[in-house]
């Protein structure tokens, strides 16, 4: 009887040790996945910062271009008329009205 109990105890201990080894392998794999995802997050944050910087630069340049166009439109609308031409009625200048 004692031999049976000892055999059962050995089987339980062996099963527990196998489970422990399996859990350690699973833990190592999960830690590697977490590390890989953390690295990916770091890379994406760097890319996001670069894109935000580029977006700010593009926005600034577009704003400057629009300001230049508005200044040009104001200059065109205030140019003196050539001799003999009747001055057109003042109108609101914009980029799309220049084709008229």
LUMVO-584908 format. One record per residue (C-alpha): residue number from 1; residue in one letter; y, z negated, x. Coordinates in Angstrom, 3 decimals. Layout:
residues N
   seq   type         py         pz         px
   NUM      A          Y          Z          X
...
This chain:
residues 100
   seq   type         py         pz         px
     1      X      0.000      0.000      0.000
     2      X      2.355     -0.933      2.800
     3      X      1.596      2.396      4.467
     4      X      2.684      4.253      1.317
     5      X      5.938      2.365      1.096
     6      X      6.588      3.093      4.753
     7      X      5.865      6.796      4.220
     8      X      8.225      6.871      1.210
     9      X     10.895      5.114      3.251
    10      X     10.449      7.622      6.087
    11      X     10.741     10.532      3.631
    12      X     13.899      9.068      2.082
    13      X     15.461      8.435      5.491
    14      X     14.578     11.946      6.676
    15      X     16.039     13.447      3.498
    16      X     19.219     11.406      3.975
    17      X     19.505     12.550      7.603
    18      X     19.057     16.190      6.548
    19      X     21.742     15.737      3.884
    20      X     24.025     14.140      6.483
    21      X     23.560     17.075      8.879
    22      X     24.154     19.579      6.058
    23      X     27.304     17.750      4.980
    24      X     28.570     17.722      8.569
    25      X     28.004     21.489      8.848
    26      X     29.750     22.038      5.512
    27      X     32.631     19.787      6.607
    28      X     33.054     21.752      9.846
    29      X     33.076     25.048      7.923
    30      X     35.659     23.708      5.467
    31      X     37.846     22.421      8.287
    32      X     37.712     25.862      9.913
    33      X     38.765     27.440      6.593
    34      X     41.646     24.977      6.254
    35      X     42.767     25.726      9.803
    36      X     42.602     29.475      9.162
    37      X     44.615     29.104      5.937
    38      X     47.179     26.903      7.677
    39      X     47.587     29.586     10.346
    40      X     47.962     32.244      7.631
    41      X     50.582     30.113      5.866
    42      X     52.505     29.739      9.136
    43      X     52.396     33.520      9.666
    44      X     53.557     34.179      6.109
    45      X     56.427     31.695      6.485
    46      X     57.589     33.528      9.619
    47      X     57.390     36.862      7.762
    48      X     59.240     35.408      4.766
    49      X     62.029     34.101      6.984
    50      X     62.340     37.492      8.671
    51      X     62.448     39.273      5.299
    52      X     65.059     36.858      3.979
    53      X     67.159     37.467      7.059
    54      X     66.820     41.232      6.628
    55      X     67.713     40.950      2.948
    56      X     70.853     38.978      3.798
    57      X     71.847     41.572      6.386
    58      X     71.261     44.478      3.995
    59      X     73.190     42.705      1.241
    60      X     76.109     42.119      3.575
    61      X     76.116     45.734      4.738
    62      X     75.960     47.063      1.165
    63      X     78.849     44.777      0.195
    64      X     80.863     46.099      3.123
    65      X     80.042     49.696      2.189
    66      X     81.075     49.111     -1.417
    67      X     84.331     47.555     -0.234
    68      X     84.973     50.577      1.969
    69      X     84.304     52.929     -0.945
    70      X     86.639     50.946     -3.192
    71      X     89.363     51.079     -0.529
    72      X     88.842     54.826     -0.158
    73      X     89.027     55.315     -3.935
    74      X     92.280     53.331     -4.092
    75      X     93.683     55.436     -1.246
    76      X     92.700     58.673     -3.000
    77      X     94.295     57.555     -6.272
    78      X     97.575     56.623     -4.547
    79      X     97.964     59.797     -2.405
    80      X    101.229     61.698     -3.134
    81      X    100.724     64.894     -5.141
    82      X    101.242     68.279     -3.535
    83      X    104.448     70.105     -4.444
    84      X    104.461     71.767     -7.799
    85      X    101.424     69.886     -9.132
    86      X    101.786     67.575    -12.043
    87      X    100.406     64.136    -11.386
    88      X     97.348     63.371    -13.519
    89      X     97.362     60.319    -15.721
    90      X     96.235     57.241    -13.814
    91      X     92.611     56.399    -14.424
    92      X     90.258     53.812    -13.168
    93      X     88.697     55.102     -9.987
    94      X     85.050     54.667     -9.285
    95      X     82.411     56.383     -7.265
    96      X     81.053     58.354    -10.232
    97      X     84.404     59.606    -11.476
    98      X     85.085     61.380     -8.167
    99      X     82.977     64.348     -9.314
   100      X     85.341     65.005    -12.263
